Structures are given as structure tokens and as C-alpha cells.
Amino acid sequence: MLPIIALLGRPNVGKSSLFNRLIRKNQAITHDMPGVTRDRIYGEMVEDDVRVAVVDTGGMLPDSVEGDNGGIDRSVFEQATEALEEADILLFVVDGREGITGLDESVSEKVRASGKPILLVVNKIDGPEQEAKATADFHGLGLEIAPVSAAHGFGLNTLRARIAELARPLIEQGPEDEDAPERGLKICMLGRPNAGKSSMVNALVGQGRQIVSDVAGTTRDSVQITYDIGGKRYVFVDTAGVRRKANIHDSLEKLSVYRALASSKRADVTILVLDALEGLSRQDKRLIDYLALQRTPFFVAVNKIDLVPKEHLKALRETYEEALRIAPYVPTLYVSALTGAGLQKVLSLAEDIRRECTIRIGTGALNRAMTEATTRHMPPVINRRRAKFYYMTQADEDPPTFVFFVNDAELVKPAYARYLESQLRKLLGIRMAPLSAVFRSSHEKKEPERVLKTRAPRLGKSRQAMDAKTAAGKKHWVDSPGKPGGKPGGKPTDKPGGKPGKPGGKPGKPAAPRKKG
């Protein structure tokens, strides 16, 4: 069992920022708005080979015990009180810029009454030049002071070393427990606000770990709850409600939604919690499409069935089965977090889905399944060509990914790809896990390329015949004898009795007759 360090204090003193610095992870949401953290958030810090558990809590308002604000402030105070009771060392965090306030003194009374080791952490001190002035007001509390700046990192190394020094005597020396529980699944709760995610987590772990309220949006951060069930250590991740993007205007809610979707990717199995009274909304369908597109292993839990009359349960099931045909492989459970109905099947169903995600199938079995599927229903003919499947193999797992090698991947249309996916689920026994089918053109068995050896026919004589005739004409013209007095083969240049004409020119005029005597 690790020593537990709890961060306590009034709202907006920087507990979550300090928590992230200590565990060296950006796990808790930090925002300028006070009261962002409500539930307990757990992390682990390692310093000088000393491992401790760190707990971030919401701002403590002792006055909320008497007059609550919709029950939220009172619930936050109760969560912080439970962290105080289970912790071994307390870090009382205050704001060095504002100095000591009446609320700080009220919280200090609650902290000092526990009788546990306390370290007063004066936050928001940006450098040693501000240390004396910022800590002057807090010496009256009579506690050991540690000046730090969670935003800029001042004094954090000294604080970590001091925490390790205080926690070292609390670590049990000796061999590790051989009966340590087996690692279980990491299960993420996802859904719209007020669907009952936190109530389901509390019902599964049997404790009031999460704040439950009728007010939508009670959970603002992704909170991890570790609990041992049946000899296995499960991690439940409770997330903030995911609303439509058009309805989100607050930067804090945008960050909460981003954290919720990111948590679903990192979990082993995701449970999409729906409200039985509100039916399957457009936002629920968007979440189903998102999880299916991301190949996230998940199933649907329809909560609050205890509020549905018994005579309407059959119609409710038929309605959800019809609406969930957009993801036919996703199983559906009908549960009640209030009465516990159907919750005993949640963990076993999650284990079955996870088991299918890690399945590994040999190439021989895959090729037999491919042959049976393609023989039962041949691929359609596309542009006078038909897809020809050569072989298939499993490229990856979690989720199972299968690669089909075909002559041309463009010939496999989405409709036939869906048919192959459904056949693989039946033949290979993958009923609930996401499945990915990839089609790749094979470079080993390409069709031979057809080479055109002759030209297309044309009108008239061919070019070869024309060239041959021209060459023959030139040879006959060179070899033929010419006529006398002219060019070879040309016209005569002179006529009898005339003047000599120019070569190739006109004939000369006749000579005049001579007179006698």
C-alpha cells in the first residue's frame, strides 16, 4: 500500500496545477475559474525511489456544510474530507499573492484537527525575491512552510524531496505481496450529461466515490477510480457529459469534452451510457458513429430502466434495437444504477469484448473463411472486371485488422466490403469487437499487359506502301537516260537552224536566208 498525499485548500489556490507538477502529467484540468475540480483525482509521484499516491481535491468551503449551493459545494467538501481521512500526509495549499484569508484559517482548523503531518505549501511565488514577503502572513499558523510556484516550477524540487523524506518511514519494508490482485480492465464511461455515468461507477465499486447530482454537468474532469473486484484490479474512468458541439460555448466544457473523448481511446473497453427515458438522441448516434469510426471496443448500457413501467419494457427494447442497427455488432445491456439491475453482467461483457479484441487467427483459417465467403457470394462486375481475391492475413490486433490481397482494390466496393466483414464475424467468431478490413492490390499476381503490335487500320494506302512507292520512283528517275541536248529525261534545248538556246530555255529564232551575188 502506497503512502497517500492529499492536497487540500480553498478554491482557486492552484491545487490542480501543483498536482500535475508532482505527478509530472497533465492529468487534472486547470482553469482560471474557481471550483473546477470536484471529485477526487488520484495520481502517482516517484522521487528518489519513493512512490507515493497523490490525491487532488476540490476547494473546501466549510460554510457549505450548513448552507449548500444545490448540493454541489457540500458534496465537494465531503469528497475532500474523505481524502483527508484516508491520507497519510497533508499538503495544505494557500495563495501567496492574496495572503491569508478567513477561509484559509477555517480550512487550517479542519486540517490541524486530523493530527497528521502537514506541510503548508505557499503557491504562486515566482522567485526567491518574493519568498520573504509572500510567506510572512502564514507563519502565524505554526506549520512548516514550502514556497513554490506551480506555474513556473520554483521550489518544486525541494518540495518533492521533502515529500519523499516524509513518506519514506511510511513505506512498508519487505517483499512484495504475492497475492497482489491481477490487472483488470480499464473501463471508460461515456455519454451525454445526466445519463447516470457517475451513478454506475458508484454502483460498480460499491462506494460513493463520485459526486452524483440531478444537475447536468456535475462531473467536469475525467476521474480514474481503481477498485479490486473478484481478484482483479479494475480502473473505472468517469468522464464529463458530452453535449453537441453547437451547444458548447464555455472553454472549460470544451476541454472536458476533449478529455472525455481522449479517455475513451485510451481505455480497454468503453461503456456508452444512455438514458432510457430520453431515448436515442442525435447526440447518442453521433457518439456511436465516433466510437465505431475510431474502432473503439464498446457496448451500450441503457440506464434508468427502473423508471420505465414493466408493460413498456418490451416496446423500449424493440425501439433501441431498431435504432442501434447503425452498429449491429455492438451489444446492449439494460441496467439500473439505482437498483443494481443488470449490473452483474457489465464486467463479464467487457471481458468478453476485450478477449475478442486480442484474438489471433492463423492464415490457413483466414483463407478458408475468405474462400467460403467469396464463393457464397461472388464480387460484382465493375467495368467488365471482377475483383479476384488471392489470399488474406491478419496484420494487427486490438482491434483485429485483416488484409485482403486482390488484383485491384478499387473493384471492391463498400457494399461488398460490408458483406465480407459480416461473413468474417460469423465464420471467425468475432461477434462484438470492432473489426477492420483492408483491401490491397497485389503486386505479385498482376494481369499481363497487352502490347499492341499492329497499328489501327486507316483509310487509303498505308504509310509503308506509300514510302515504298516513293523510293521506287526516285530510283527510276535517277537511272533513266536523258534526251539529246537536254537534261536527262528533259526537253531538247535546240532546234535545227536556230540559235542555241539556253539549257532548258526557249528555242532560238530561225536564221535569215543569204542573198545571192
Buried (B, 14 or more C-beta within 10 A) or exposed (E): EBBBBBBBBBBBBBBBBBBBBBBEEEBBBBBEEEBBBBBBBBBEBEBEEBEBBBBBBBBBBBEBEEEBEEBBBBBBBBBBBBBBEEBBBBBBBBBBEBBBBEBBEBBBEBBBEBEBBBBBBBBBBBEEEBBEEBBEBBEEBEBEBBBBBBBEEBBBEEBBEBBBEBBBEBBEEEEEEEEEBEEBBBBBBBBBBBBBBBBBBBBBBEEBBBBBBEEEBBBBBBBBBBBEBEEBBBBBBBBBBBBEEEEBEEEBBEBBBBBBBEBBEEBBBBBBBBBBEEEBBEBBBEBBEBBBEBBBBBBBBBBBBEEBEEEEEEEBBEBBEEBBEEBEBBBBBBBBBBEEEBBEBBBEBBBBBBEBBEBEBEEEEBBEBBEEBBEEEEBEEBEEEEBBBEBBBBEEBBBBBBBBBBBBBEBBEEEBBEBBBBBBBEBBEBEBBBBEBBBEEBEEEEEEEEEEEEEEEEEEEEEEEEEEEEEEEEEEEEEEEEEEBBEEEEEEBBBEEEEEBEEEEEBBEEEEEEEEE
